[in-house]
């Protein structure tokens, strides 16, 4: 009897050590991370997603009924990671640039409820969580705020259009070269 007790105690310690290491890895990742089990209950809510949503993990872990989507879109509804469990054109239609690469689903979306309803554009990637037998037991989603990147890209496009319009309106020919005297652009 004492051998079984010791073995069970050791297994519990090993599981706790494994869970702590997994938690440390998830917190180390540079993105906001959340995960749900196959019953759509939140099982992971890391520090970066706490910062992004303003909601601590203690308030989210264990919640179901699409509670994880409220901090993003302001209401409980399926989001990208739910496509892991079922193909649904209605869910997919909410995302721009949605792509699938094997089991990985990637997309961009504007989340109006993020950062206390200021909103943000995010790049998100979802993939299944499998058990040791290959059965899907959950889904994990990685989220990056790309708002600043998109703003800079839009500013760059706007400035490029302005420069091109100015160059095209010029009566003189314009040649733009790089530091090695290689032609970059020519306007005639």
C-alpha positions, 0 to 999 in steps of 0.5 A: 500500500505504501508503494502505491501511495509513494508512486501516486505522490511522485506522479502528482509531483511530476505532473505539477512540475510539468504543468509549471514548466508548460506555464513558464513556456507559455508566459515566455512566448512573445504573443498574447496566448489563450487556449480552450478545451474541447468544451470551449472553456478557457484553459490558458490566458497568459500575461500578454493577453491580460495586458491586451484585454485588461482581464486577469487570468483568474477571471477567465480560466474555466469560463465557457460559452465563448466568454473568451471572445467578449474582450475582443469583440464585445460579445460572446461569439465564436472566434478564429480558434473555433474553426479548429472544431468546425468549418463555419463560413460565418465565423471565417467571414469575419476575418480578412486574409484568412489562410490555412496551412495544414492544421494552422489557421491564420487571419487578421481582424479588427477587435473593437473591444480591445484596450478598453474599447479603443480597438486594435487590428490583430494578427491571429493564429490558431491551431489544435491541441492534441492528446497522445492519441491524436484526438483534438482536445482543444485549440490554442490561439496566438494574437499579435497587435498589428495596429501600429504596423498597419498604420505605418504601412498606410502612411508609407503608401500615402507618402509614396502616392504623393511622391509619385504624383509630384514626380509625374507632375514634374516637367523635368525627368527624375532619377532616384538612385541608391547609395551604390548609384543603382537606379531605383526609380525613374520618372520622365 
